[in-house]
Amino acid sequence: MTHSPNLIWREERTGNDRLGLIDFQDTVIGPEAYDLASLAQDARVTVPEALEEALVASYVALREERDASFDAEGLAA
């Protein structure tokens, strides 16, 4: 689990290698939606509503693609 301030955008790289992660000493496996909430709804930064909606929509689409039984309504609750 991480918080958005621990992420670094590396413009000069490509693909997934563009995302850098710092301060990961407490990284553990937790609820799958935790990182989504940390990025899209971080209380420490202002996340534009359109970006939040796009992040959530992308997350839901990927989860539904991987698991047809994924409960998108339950995520929103």
N, CA, C and O atoms as a Maestro MAE file, in Angstrom:
{
 s_m_m2io_version
 :::
 2.0.0
}

f_m_ct {
 s_m_title
 :::
 protein
 m_atom[308] {
  # First column is atom index #
  i_m_mmod_type
  r_m_x_coord
  r_m_y_coord
  r_m_z_coord
  i_m_residue_number
  s_m_chain_name
  s_m_pdb_residue_name
  s_m_pdb_atom_name
  i_m_atomic_number
  :::
  1 25 0.845 -1.169 0.000 1 A "MET " " N  " 7
  2 3 0.000 0.000 0.000 1 A "MET " " CA " 6
  3 2 0.891 1.233 0.000 1 A "MET " " C  " 6
  4 15 1.935 1.271 0.652 1 A "MET " " O  " 8
  5 25 0.468 2.204 -0.723 2 A "THR " " N  " 7
  6 3 1.268 3.419 -0.817 2 A "THR " " CA " 6
  7 2 0.350 4.623 -0.901 2 A "THR " " C  " 6
  8 15 -0.855 4.487 -1.112 2 A "THR " " O  " 8
  9 25 0.916 5.776 -0.738 3 A "HIS " " N  " 7
  10 3 0.166 7.027 -0.864 3 A "HIS " " CA " 6
  11 2 0.749 7.815 -2.026 3 A "HIS " " C  " 6
  12 15 1.919 7.645 -2.370 3 A "HIS " " O  " 8
  13 25 -0.053 8.667 -2.626 4 A "SER " " N  " 7
  14 3 0.374 9.387 -3.821 4 A "SER " " CA " 6
  15 2 1.681 10.161 -3.649 4 A "SER " " C  " 6
  16 15 2.456 10.232 -4.603 4 A "SER " " O  " 8
  17 25 1.970 10.753 -2.469 5 A "PRO " " N  " 7
  18 3 3.253 11.451 -2.352 5 A "PRO " " CA " 6
  19 2 4.462 10.527 -2.476 5 A "PRO " " C  " 6
  20 15 5.584 11.000 -2.654 5 A "PRO " " O  " 8
  21 25 4.246 9.223 -2.385 6 A "ASN " " N  " 7
  22 3 5.348 8.273 -2.516 6 A "ASN " " CA " 6
  23 2 5.539 7.804 -3.954 6 A "ASN " " C  " 6
  24 15 6.369 6.934 -4.220 6 A "ASN " " O  " 8
  25 25 4.776 8.377 -4.878 7 A "LEU " " N  " 7
  26 3 4.896 8.014 -6.279 7 A "LEU " " CA " 6
  27 2 5.637 9.109 -7.036 7 A "LEU " " C  " 6
  28 15 5.445 10.298 -6.780 7 A "LEU " " O  " 8
  29 25 6.470 8.699 -7.954 8 A "ILE " " N  " 7
  30 3 7.252 9.639 -8.761 8 A "ILE " " CA " 6
  31 2 6.988 9.328 -10.229 8 A "ILE " " C  " 6
  32 15 7.115 8.181 -10.656 8 A "ILE " " O  " 8
  33 25 6.620 10.353 -11.005 9 A "TRP " " N  " 7
  34 3 6.422 10.205 -12.448 9 A "TRP " " CA " 6
  35 2 7.745 10.442 -13.135 9 A "TRP " " C  " 6
  36 15 8.305 11.535 -13.040 9 A "TRP " " O  " 8
  37 25 8.261 9.431 -13.832 10 A "ARG " " N  " 7
  38 3 9.559 9.520 -14.507 10 A "ARG " " CA " 6
  39 2 9.312 9.682 -16.005 10 A "ARG " " C  " 6
  40 15 9.231 8.707 -16.752 10 A "ARG " " O  " 8
  41 25 9.195 10.935 -16.418 11 A "GLU " " N  " 7
  42 3 8.829 11.309 -17.790 11 A "GLU " " CA " 6
  43 2 9.731 10.667 -18.840 11 A "GLU " " C  " 6
  44 15 9.266 10.310 -19.922 11 A "GLU " " O  " 8
  45 25 11.001 10.519 -18.531 12 A "GLU " " N  " 7
  46 3 11.963 10.039 -19.513 12 A "GLU " " CA " 6
  47 2 11.862 8.539 -19.775 12 A "GLU " " C  " 6
  48 15 12.465 8.036 -20.724 12 A "GLU " " O  " 8
  49 25 11.114 7.826 -18.952 13 A "ARG " " N  " 7
  50 3 10.975 6.375 -19.106 13 A "ARG " " CA " 6
  51 2 9.718 6.037 -19.902 13 A "ARG " " C  " 6
  52 15 8.952 6.927 -20.272 13 A "ARG " " O  " 8
  53 25 9.512 4.759 -20.160 14 A "THR " " N  " 7
  54 3 8.333 4.330 -20.915 14 A "THR " " CA " 6
  55 2 7.584 3.231 -20.157 14 A "THR " " C  " 6
  56 15 8.140 2.554 -19.292 14 A "THR " " O  " 8
  57 25 6.305 3.079 -20.509 15 A "GLY " " N  " 7
  58 3 5.500 2.007 -19.931 15 A "GLY " " CA " 6
  59 2 5.408 2.107 -18.419 15 A "GLY " " C  " 6
  60 15 5.444 3.197 -17.849 15 A "GLY " " O  " 8
  61 25 5.290 0.949 -17.781 16 A "ASN " " N  " 7
  62 3 5.187 0.914 -16.323 16 A "ASN " " CA " 6
  63 2 6.429 1.437 -15.628 16 A "ASN " " C  " 6
  64 15 6.378 1.797 -14.452 16 A "ASN " " O  " 8
  65 25 7.544 1.482 -16.343 17 A "ASP " " N  " 7
  66 3 8.786 1.971 -15.750 17 A "ASP " " CA " 6
  67 2 8.747 3.475 -15.499 17 A "ASP " " C  " 6
  68 15 9.647 4.015 -14.855 17 A "ASP " " O  " 8
  69 25 7.708 4.164 -16.001 18 A "ARG " " N  " 7
  70 3 7.572 5.606 -15.766 18 A "ARG " " CA " 6
  71 2 7.167 5.900 -14.322 18 A "ARG " " C  " 6
  72 15 7.376 7.009 -13.829 18 A "ARG " " O  " 8
  73 25 6.595 4.920 -13.654 19 A "LEU " " N  " 7
  74 3 6.123 5.120 -12.291 19 A "LEU " " CA " 6
  75 2 7.184 4.659 -11.306 19 A "LEU " " C  " 6
  76 15 7.575 3.491 -11.298 19 A "LEU " " O  " 8
  77 25 7.643 5.581 -10.481 20 A "GLY " " N  " 7
  78 3 8.619 5.254 -9.455 20 A "GLY " " CA " 6
  79 2 7.953 5.224 -8.091 20 A "GLY " " C  " 6
  80 15 6.982 5.942 -7.854 20 A "GLY " " O  " 8
  81 25 8.463 4.410 -7.211 21 A "LEU " " N  " 7
  82 3 7.904 4.258 -5.873 21 A "LEU " " CA " 6
  83 2 9.008 4.475 -4.853 21 A "LEU " " C  " 6
  84 15 10.076 3.868 -4.933 21 A "LEU " " O  " 8
  85 25 8.735 5.353 -3.890 22 A "ILE " " N  " 7
  86 3 9.689 5.572 -2.812 22 A "ILE " " CA " 6
  87 2 9.011 5.214 -1.494 22 A "ILE " " C  " 6
  88 15 7.787 5.100 -1.431 22 A "ILE " " O  " 8
  89 25 9.790 5.040 -0.464 23 A "ASP " " N  " 7
  90 3 9.273 4.809 0.880 23 A "ASP " " CA " 6
  91 2 8.343 3.608 0.911 23 A "ASP " " C  " 6
  92 15 7.172 3.732 1.273 23 A "ASP " " O  " 8
  93 25 8.856 2.455 0.537 24 A "PHE " " N  " 7
  94 3 8.026 1.264 0.467 24 A "PHE " " CA " 6
  95 2 8.338 0.269 1.575 24 A "PHE " " C  " 6
  96 15 7.997 -0.908 1.450 24 A "PHE " " O  " 8
  97 25 8.975 0.707 2.652 25 A "GLN " " N  " 7
  98 3 9.357 -0.229 3.701 25 A "GLN " " CA " 6
  99 2 8.168 -0.897 4.374 25 A "GLN " " C  " 6
  100 15 8.312 -1.984 4.933 25 A "GLN " " O  " 8
  101 25 6.988 -0.268 4.331 26 A "ASP " " N  " 7
  102 3 5.810 -0.862 4.946 26 A "ASP " " CA " 6
  103 2 4.898 -1.533 3.930 26 A "ASP " " C  " 6
  104 15 3.751 -1.857 4.240 26 A "ASP " " O  " 8
  105 25 5.398 -1.740 2.728 27 A "THR " " N  " 7
  106 3 4.570 -2.320 1.684 27 A "THR " " CA " 6
  107 2 4.112 -3.712 2.099 27 A "THR " " C  " 6
  108 15 4.920 -4.590 2.401 27 A "THR " " O  " 8
  109 25 2.810 -3.886 2.106 28 A "VAL " " N  " 7
  110 3 2.210 -5.172 2.444 28 A "VAL " " CA " 6
  111 2 1.034 -5.407 1.501 28 A "VAL " " C  " 6
  112 15 0.581 -4.489 0.817 28 A "VAL " " O  " 8
  113 25 0.555 -6.619 1.473 29 A "ILE " " N  " 7
  114 3 -0.623 -6.920 0.673 29 A "ILE " " CA " 6
  115 2 -1.848 -6.547 1.493 29 A "ILE " " C  " 6
  116 15 -2.001 -6.987 2.632 29 A "ILE " " O  " 8
  117 25 -2.704 -5.746 0.915 30 A "GLY " " N  " 7
  118 3 -3.910 -5.297 1.600 30 A "GLY " " CA " 6
  119 2 -5.083 -5.330 0.646 30 A "GLY " " C  " 6
  120 15 -5.002 -5.947 -0.416 30 A "GLY " " O  " 8
  121 25 -6.164 -4.678 1.006 31 A "PRO " " N  " 7
  122 3 -7.328 -4.635 0.123 31 A "PRO " " CA " 6
  123 2 -6.951 -4.061 -1.236 31 A "PRO " " C  " 6
  124 15 -6.221 -3.073 -1.318 31 A "PRO " " O  " 8
  125 25 -7.447 -4.678 -2.294 32 A "GLU " " N  " 7
  126 3 -7.068 -4.267 -3.642 32 A "GLU " " CA " 6
  127 2 -7.475 -2.838 -3.961 32 A "GLU " " C  " 6
  128 15 -6.803 -2.179 -4.754 32 A "GLU " " O  " 8
  129 25 -8.535 -2.344 -3.379 33 A "ALA " " N  " 7
  130 3 -9.010 -0.991 -3.672 33 A "ALA " " CA " 6
  131 2 -8.280 0.075 -2.854 33 A "ALA " " C  " 6
  132 15 -8.520 1.265 -3.059 33 A "ALA " " O  " 8
  133 25 -7.411 -0.312 -1.947 34 A "TYR " " N  " 7
  134 3 -6.719 0.657 -1.103 34 A "TYR " " CA " 6
  135 2 -5.882 1.629 -1.928 34 A "TYR " " C  " 6
  136 15 -5.928 2.839 -1.703 34 A "TYR " " O  " 8
  137 25 -5.121 1.105 -2.876 35 A "ASP " " N  " 7
  138 3 -4.277 1.988 -3.690 35 A "ASP " " CA " 6
  139 2 -5.123 2.905 -4.563 35 A "ASP " " C  " 6
  140 15 -4.757 4.058 -4.788 35 A "ASP " " O  " 8
  141 25 -6.244 2.404 -5.053 36 A "LEU " " N  " 7
  142 3 -7.155 3.256 -5.817 36 A "LEU " " CA " 6
  143 2 -7.617 4.423 -4.954 36 A "LEU " " C  " 6
  144 15 -7.583 5.571 -5.395 36 A "LEU " " O  " 8
  145 25 -8.042 4.143 -3.743 37 A "ALA " " N  " 7
  146 3 -8.500 5.200 -2.840 37 A "ALA " " CA " 6
  147 2 -7.358 6.164 -2.520 37 A "ALA " " C  " 6
  148 15 -7.572 7.373 -2.440 37 A "ALA " " O  " 8
  149 25 -6.164 5.642 -2.337 38 A "SER " " N  " 7
  150 3 -5.014 6.494 -2.026 38 A "SER " " CA " 6
  151 2 -4.693 7.448 -3.166 38 A "SER " " C  " 6
  152 15 -4.294 8.588 -2.929 38 A "SER " " O  " 8
  153 25 -4.863 6.993 -4.394 39 A "LEU " " N  " 7
  154 3 -4.574 7.840 -5.551 39 A "LEU " " CA " 6
  155 2 -5.723 8.780 -5.888 39 A "LEU " " C  " 6
  156 15 -5.507 9.968 -6.124 39 A "LEU " " O  " 8
  157 25 -6.937 8.253 -5.911 40 A "ALA " " N  " 7
  158 3 -8.081 9.017 -6.397 40 A "ALA " " CA " 6
  159 2 -8.725 9.899 -5.339 40 A "ALA " " C  " 6
  160 15 -9.389 10.882 -5.669 40 A "ALA " " O  " 8
  161 25 -8.534 9.553 -4.066 41 A "GLN " " N  " 7
  162 3 -9.237 10.277 -3.010 41 A "GLN " " CA " 6
  163 2 -8.308 10.652 -1.860 41 A "GLN " " C  " 6
  164 15 -8.734 10.697 -0.706 41 A "GLN " " O  " 8
  165 25 -7.066 10.916 -2.163 42 A "ASP " " N  " 7
  166 3 -6.084 11.269 -1.139 42 A "ASP " " CA " 6
  167 2 -6.481 12.568 -0.457 42 A "ASP " " C  " 6
  168 15 -6.638 13.594 -1.119 42 A "ASP " " O  " 8
  169 25 -6.643 12.532 0.848 43 A "ALA " " N  " 7
  170 3 -7.076 13.710 1.607 43 A "ALA " " CA " 6
  171 2 -5.997 14.789 1.668 43 A "ALA " " C  " 6
  172 15 -6.286 15.932 2.020 43 A "ALA " " O  " 8
  173 25 -4.759 14.436 1.329 44 A "ARG " " N  " 7
  174 3 -3.657 15.400 1.447 44 A "ARG " " CA " 6
  175 2 -3.433 16.218 0.185 44 A "ARG " " C  " 6
  176 15 -2.685 17.196 0.207 44 A "ARG " " O  " 8
  177 25 -4.071 15.830 -0.916 45 A "VAL " " N  " 7
  178 3 -3.924 16.565 -2.173 45 A "VAL " " CA " 6
  179 2 -5.292 16.756 -2.814 45 A "VAL " " C  " 6
  180 15 -6.228 16.002 -2.546 45 A "VAL " " O  " 8
  181 25 -5.396 17.768 -3.660 46 A "THR " " N  " 7
  182 3 -6.638 17.995 -4.386 46 A "THR " " CA " 6
  183 2 -6.586 17.204 -5.687 46 A "THR " " C  " 6
  184 15 -5.741 17.453 -6.546 46 A "THR " " O  " 8
  185 25 -7.489 16.264 -5.817 47 A "VAL " " N  " 7
  186 3 -7.583 15.455 -7.023 47 A "VAL " " CA " 6
  187 2 -8.795 15.965 -7.800 47 A "VAL " " C  " 6
  188 15 -9.919 15.887 -7.304 47 A "VAL " " O  " 8
  189 25 -8.587 16.482 -9.005 48 A "PRO " " N  " 7
  190 3 -9.719 16.976 -9.784 48 A "PRO " " CA " 6
  191 2 -10.776 15.881 -9.955 48 A "PRO " " C  " 6
  192 15 -10.444 14.714 -10.163 48 A "PRO " " O  " 8
  193 25 -12.034 16.266 -9.866 49 A "GLU " " N  " 7
  194 3 -13.130 15.302 -9.929 49 A "GLU " " CA " 6
  195 2 -13.078 14.454 -11.195 49 A "GLU " " C  " 6
  196 15 -13.327 13.249 -11.148 49 A "GLU " " O  " 8
  197 25 -12.756 15.076 -12.322 50 A "ALA " " N  " 7
  198 3 -12.689 14.331 -13.584 50 A "ALA " " CA " 6
  199 2 -11.597 13.261 -13.538 50 A "ALA " " C  " 6
  200 15 -11.782 12.164 -14.065 50 A "ALA " " O  " 8
  201 25 -10.467 13.574 -12.912 51 A "LEU " " N  " 7
  202 3 -9.384 12.597 -12.790 51 A "LEU " " CA " 6
  203 2 -9.803 11.471 -11.849 51 A "LEU " " C  " 6
  204 15 -9.562 10.298 -12.135 51 A "LEU " " O  " 8
  205 25 -10.424 11.823 -10.736 52 A "GLU " " N  " 7
  206 3 -10.898 10.796 -9.804 52 A "GLU " " CA " 6
  207 2 -11.860 9.837 -10.510 52 A "GLU " " C  " 6
  208 15 -11.735 8.619 -10.382 52 A "GLU " " O  " 8
  209 25 -12.809 10.387 -11.248 53 A "GLU " " N  " 7
  210 3 -13.782 9.558 -11.963 53 A "GLU " " CA " 6
  211 2 -13.093 8.675 -13.004 53 A "GLU " " C  " 6
  212 15 -13.460 7.511 -13.170 53 A "GLU " " O  " 8
  213 25 -12.108 9.215 -13.699 54 A "ALA " " N  " 7
  214 3 -11.389 8.437 -14.710 54 A "ALA " " CA " 6
  215 2 -10.590 7.304 -14.071 54 A "ALA " " C  " 6
  216 15 -10.551 6.195 -14.605 54 A "ALA " " O  " 8
  217 25 -9.958 7.575 -12.938 55 A "LEU " " N  " 7
  218 3 -9.195 6.538 -12.236 55 A "LEU " " CA " 6
  219 2 -10.105 5.416 -11.766 55 A "LEU " " C  " 6
  220 15 -9.787 4.237 -11.927 55 A "LEU " " O  " 8
  221 25 -11.232 5.785 -11.187 56 A "VAL " " N  " 7
  222 3 -12.175 4.775 -10.695 56 A "VAL " " CA " 6
  223 2 -12.741 3.970 -11.866 56 A "VAL " " C  " 6
  224 15 -12.836 2.745 -11.785 56 A "VAL " " O  " 8
  225 25 -13.114 4.642 -12.943 57 A "ALA " " N  " 7
  226 3 -13.667 3.949 -14.104 57 A "ALA " " CA " 6
  227 2 -12.659 2.972 -14.703 57 A "ALA " " C  " 6
  228 15 -13.019 1.858 -15.084 57 A "ALA " " O  " 8
  229 25 -11.418 3.384 -14.783 58 A "SER " " N  " 7
  230 3 -10.371 2.516 -15.312 58 A "SER " " CA " 6
  231 2 -10.167 1.307 -14.405 58 A "SER " " C  " 6
  232 15 -10.032 0.181 -14.885 58 A "SER " " O  " 8
  233 25 -10.145 1.541 -13.104 59 A "TYR " " N  " 7
  234 3 -9.993 0.459 -12.134 59 A "TYR " " CA " 6
  235 2 -11.141 -0.545 -12.266 59 A "TYR " " C  " 6
  236 15 -10.913 -1.753 -12.323 59 A "TYR " " O  " 8
  237 25 -12.363 -0.039 -12.314 60 A "VAL " " N  " 7
  238 3 -13.540 -0.907 -12.416 60 A "VAL " " CA " 6
  239 2 -13.486 -1.711 -13.715 60 A "VAL " " C  " 6
  240 15 -13.754 -2.912 -13.708 60 A "VAL " " O  " 8
  241 25 -13.145 -1.067 -14.819 61 A "ALA " " N  " 7
  242 3 -13.078 -1.763 -16.108 61 A "ALA " " CA " 6
  243 2 -12.061 -2.902 -16.073 61 A "ALA " " C  " 6
  244 15 -12.334 -3.998 -16.563 61 A "ALA " " O  " 8
  245 25 -10.898 -2.642 -15.500 62 A "LEU " " N  " 7
  246 3 -9.869 -3.685 -15.417 62 A "LEU " " CA " 6
  247 2 -10.293 -4.824 -14.497 62 A "LEU " " C  " 6
  248 15 -10.071 -5.994 -14.809 62 A "LEU " " O  " 8
  249 25 -10.903 -4.482 -13.366 63 A "ARG " " N  " 7
  250 3 -11.369 -5.522 -12.425 63 A "ARG " " CA " 6
  251 2 -12.449 -6.379 -13.072 63 A "ARG " " C  " 6
  252 15 -12.429 -7.602 -12.934 63 A "ARG " " O  " 8
  253 25 -13.400 -5.749 -13.783 64 A "GLU " " N  " 7
  254 3 -14.468 -6.501 -14.443 64 A "GLU " " CA " 6
  255 2 -13.914 -7.379 -15.561 64 A "GLU " " C  " 6
  256 15 -14.420 -8.473 -15.809 64 A "GLU " " O  " 8
  257 25 -12.875 -6.896 -16.231 65 A "GLU " " N  " 7
  258 3 -12.238 -7.674 -17.294 65 A "GLU " " CA " 6
  259 2 -11.593 -8.933 -16.717 65 A "GLU " " C  " 6
  260 15 -11.632 -9.993 -17.340 65 A "GLU " " O  " 8
  261 25 -11.008 -8.819 -15.543 66 A "ARG " " N  " 7
  262 3 -10.320 -9.950 -14.899 66 A "ARG " " CA " 6
  263 2 -11.262 -10.872 -14.145 66 A "ARG " " C  " 6
  264 15 -10.987 -12.062 -13.989 66 A "ARG " " O  " 8
  265 25 -12.386 -10.313 -13.671 67 A "ASP " " N  " 7
  266 3 -13.295 -11.088 -12.823 67 A "ASP " " CA " 6
  267 2 -14.725 -10.626 -13.073 67 A "ASP " " C  " 6
  268 15 -15.133 -9.561 -12.611 67 A "ASP " " O  " 8
  269 25 -15.477 -11.434 -13.806 68 A "ALA " " N  " 7
  270 3 -16.853 -11.067 -14.165 68 A "ALA " " CA " 6
  271 2 -17.753 -10.900 -12.950 68 A "ALA " " C  " 6
  272 15 -18.805 -10.268 -13.049 68 A "ALA " " O  " 8
  273 25 -17.362 -11.451 -11.809 69 A "SER " " N  " 7
  274 3 -18.193 -11.337 -10.607 69 A "SER " " CA " 6
  275 2 -17.825 -10.117 -9.750 69 A "SER " " C  " 6
  276 15 -18.369 -9.935 -8.660 69 A "SER " " O  " 8
  277 25 -16.902 -9.284 -10.246 70 A "PHE " " N  " 7
  278 3 -16.499 -8.098 -9.481 70 A "PHE " " CA " 6
  279 2 -17.713 -7.214 -9.204 70 A "PHE " " C  " 6
  280 15 -18.512 -6.954 -10.104 70 A "PHE " " O  " 8
  281 25 -17.853 -6.755 -7.969 71 A "ASP " " N  " 7
  282 3 -19.001 -5.969 -7.531 71 A "ASP " " CA " 6
  283 2 -18.679 -4.476 -7.568 71 A "ASP " " C  " 6
  284 15 -18.241 -3.909 -6.567 71 A "ASP " " O  " 8
  285 25 -18.894 -3.837 -8.724 72 A "ALA " " N  " 7
  286 3 -18.599 -2.411 -8.878 72 A "ALA " " CA " 6
  287 2 -19.478 -1.562 -7.967 72 A "ALA " " C  " 6
  288 15 -19.022 -0.548 -7.439 72 A "ALA " " O  " 8
  289 25 -20.724 -1.963 -7.777 73 A "GLU " " N  " 7
  290 3 -21.622 -1.216 -6.881 73 A "GLU " " CA " 6
  291 2 -21.140 -1.307 -5.436 73 A "GLU " " C  " 6
  292 15 -21.238 -0.341 -4.679 73 A "GLU " " O  " 8
  293 25 -20.627 -2.461 -5.063 74 A "GLY " " N  " 7
  294 3 -20.077 -2.623 -3.716 74 A "GLY " " CA " 6
  295 2 -18.854 -1.744 -3.491 74 A "GLY " " C  " 6
  296 15 -18.633 -1.245 -2.387 74 A "GLY " " O  " 8
  297 25 -18.068 -1.558 -4.531 75 A "LEU " " N  " 7
  298 3 -16.909 -0.672 -4.428 75 A "LEU " " CA " 6
  299 2 -17.352 0.746 -4.149 75 A "LEU " " C  " 6
  300 15 -16.728 1.457 -3.362 75 A "LEU " " O  " 8
  301 25 -18.436 1.162 -4.798 76 A "ALA " " N  " 7
  302 3 -18.929 2.540 -4.664 76 A "ALA " " CA " 6
  303 2 -19.627 2.783 -3.330 76 A "ALA " " C  " 6
  304 15 -19.796 3.930 -2.917 76 A "ALA " " O  " 8
  305 25 -20.026 1.726 -2.667 77 A "ALA " " N  " 7
  306 3 -20.781 1.882 -1.413 77 A "ALA " " CA " 6
  307 2 -19.918 2.344 -0.268 77 A "ALA " " C  " 6
  308 15 -20.412 2.518 0.846 77 A "ALA " " O  " 8
  :::
 }
 m_bond[307] {
  # First column is bond index #
  i_m_from
  i_m_to
  i_m_order
  :::
  1 1 2 1
  2 2 3 1
  3 3 4 2
  4 3 5 1
  5 5 6 1
  6 6 7 1
  7 7 8 2
  8 7 9 1
  9 9 10 1
  10 10 11 1
  11 11 12 2
  12 11 13 1
  13 13 14 1
  14 14 15 1
  15 15 16 2
  16 15 17 1
  17 17 18 1
  18 18 19 1
  19 19 20 2
  20 19 21 1
  21 21 22 1
  22 22 23 1
  23 23 24 2
  24 23 25 1
  25 25 26 1
  26 26 27 1
  27 27 28 2
  28 27 29 1
  29 29 30 1
  30 30 31 1
  31 31 32 2
  32 31 33 1
  33 33 34 1
  34 34 35 1
  35 35 36 2
  36 35 37 1
  37 37 38 1
  38 38 39 1
  39 39 40 2
  40 39 41 1
  41 41 42 1
  42 42 43 1
  43 43 44 2
  44 43 45 1
  45 45 46 1
  46 46 47 1
  47 47 48 2
  48 47 49 1
  49 49 50 1
  50 50 51 1
  51 51 52 2
  52 51 53 1
  53 53 54 1
  54 54 55 1
  55 55 56 2
  56 55 57 1
  57 57 58 1
  58 58 59 1
  59 59 60 2
  60 59 61 1
  61 61 62 1
  62 62 63 1
  63 63 64 2
  64 63 65 1
  65 65 66 1
  66 66 67 1
  67 67 68 2
  68 67 69 1
  69 69 70 1
  70 70 71 1
  71 71 72 2
  72 71 73 1
  73 73 74 1
  74 74 75 1
  75 75 76 2
  76 75 77 1
  77 77 78 1
  78 78 79 1
  79 79 80 2
  80 79 81 1
  81 81 82 1
  82 82 83 1
  83 83 84 2
  84 83 85 1
  85 85 86 1
  86 86 87 1
  87 87 88 2
  88 87 89 1
  89 89 90 1
  90 90 91 1
  91 91 92 2
  92 91 93 1
  93 93 94 1
  94 94 95 1
  95 95 96 2
  96 95 97 1
  97 97 98 1
  98 98 99 1
  99 99 100 2
  100 99 101 1
  101 101 102 1
  102 102 103 1
  103 103 104 2
  104 103 105 1
  105 105 106 1
  106 106 107 1
  107 107 108 2
  108 107 109 1
  109 109 110 1
  110 110 111 1
  111 111 112 2
  112 111 113 1
  113 113 114 1
  114 114 115 1
  115 115 116 2
  116 115 117 1
  117 117 118 1
  118 118 119 1
  119 119 120 2
  120 119 121 1
  121 121 122 1
  122 122 123 1
  123 123 124 2
  124 123 125 1
  125 125 126 1
  126 126 127 1
  127 127 128 2
  128 127 129 1
  129 129 130 1
  130 130 131 1
  131 131 132 2
  132 131 133 1
  133 133 134 1
  134 134 135 1
  135 135 136 2
  136 135 137 1
  137 137 138 1
  138 138 139 1
  139 139 140 2
  140 139 141 1
  141 141 142 1
  142 142 143 1
  143 143 144 2
  144 143 145 1
  145 145 146 1
  146 146 147 1
  147 147 148 2
  148 147 149 1
  149 149 150 1
  150 150 151 1
  151 151 152 2
  152 151 153 1
  153 153 154 1
  154 154 155 1
  155 155 156 2
  156 155 157 1
  157 157 158 1
  158 158 159 1
  159 159 160 2
  160 159 161 1
  161 161 162 1
  162 162 163 1
  163 163 164 2
  164 163 165 1
  165 165 166 1
  166 166 167 1
  167 167 168 2
  168 167 169 1
  169 169 170 1
  170 170 171 1
  171 171 172 2
  172 171 173 1
  173 173 174 1
  174 174 175 1
  175 175 176 2
  176 175 177 1
  177 177 178 1
  178 178 179 1
  179 179 180 2
  180 179 181 1
  181 181 182 1
  182 182 183 1
  183 183 184 2
  184 183 185 1
  185 185 186 1
  186 186 187 1
  187 187 188 2
  188 187 189 1
  189 189 190 1
  190 190 191 1
  191 191 192 2
  192 191 193 1
  193 193 194 1
  194 194 195 1
  195 195 196 2
  196 195 197 1
  197 197 198 1
  198 198 199 1
  199 199 200 2
  200 199 201 1
  201 201 202 1
  202 202 203 1
  203 203 204 2
  204 203 205 1
  205 205 206 1
  206 206 207 1
  207 207 208 2
  208 207 209 1
  209 209 210 1
  210 210 211 1
  211 211 212 2
  212 211 213 1
  213 213 214 1
  214 214 215 1
  215 215 216 2
  216 215 217 1
  217 217 218 1
  218 218 219 1
  219 219 220 2
  220 219 221 1
  221 221 222 1
  222 222 223 1
  223 223 224 2
  224 223 225 1
  225 225 226 1
  226 226 227 1
  227 227 228 2
  228 227 229 1
  229 229 230 1
  230 230 231 1
  231 231 232 2
  232 231 233 1
  233 233 234 1
  234 234 235 1
  235 235 236 2
  236 235 237 1
  237 237 238 1
  238 238 239 1
  239 239 240 2
  240 239 241 1
  241 241 242 1
  242 242 243 1
  243 243 244 2
  244 243 245 1
  245 245 246 1
  246 246 247 1
  247 247 248 2
  248 247 249 1
  249 249 250 1
  250 250 251 1
  251 251 252 2
  252 251 253 1
  253 253 254 1
  254 254 255 1
  255 255 256 2
  256 255 257 1
  257 257 258 1
  258 258 259 1
  259 259 260 2
  260 259 261 1
  261 261 262 1
  262 262 263 1
  263 263 264 2
  264 263 265 1
  265 265 266 1
  266 266 267 1
  267 267 268 2
  268 267 269 1
  269 269 270 1
  270 270 271 1
  271 271 272 2
  272 271 273 1
  273 273 274 1
  274 274 275 1
  275 275 276 2
  276 275 277 1
  277 277 278 1
  278 278 279 1
  279 279 280 2
  280 279 281 1
  281 281 282 1
  282 282 283 1
  283 283 284 2
  284 283 285 1
  285 285 286 1
  286 286 287 1
  287 287 288 2
  288 287 289 1
  289 289 290 1
  290 290 291 1
  291 291 292 2
  292 291 293 1
  293 293 294 1
  294 294 295 1
  295 295 296 2
  296 295 297 1
  297 297 298 1
  298 298 299 1
  299 299 300 2
  300 299 301 1
  301 301 302 1
  302 302 303 1
  303 303 304 2
  304 303 305 1
  305 305 306 1
  306 306 307 1
  307 307 308 2
  :::
 }
}
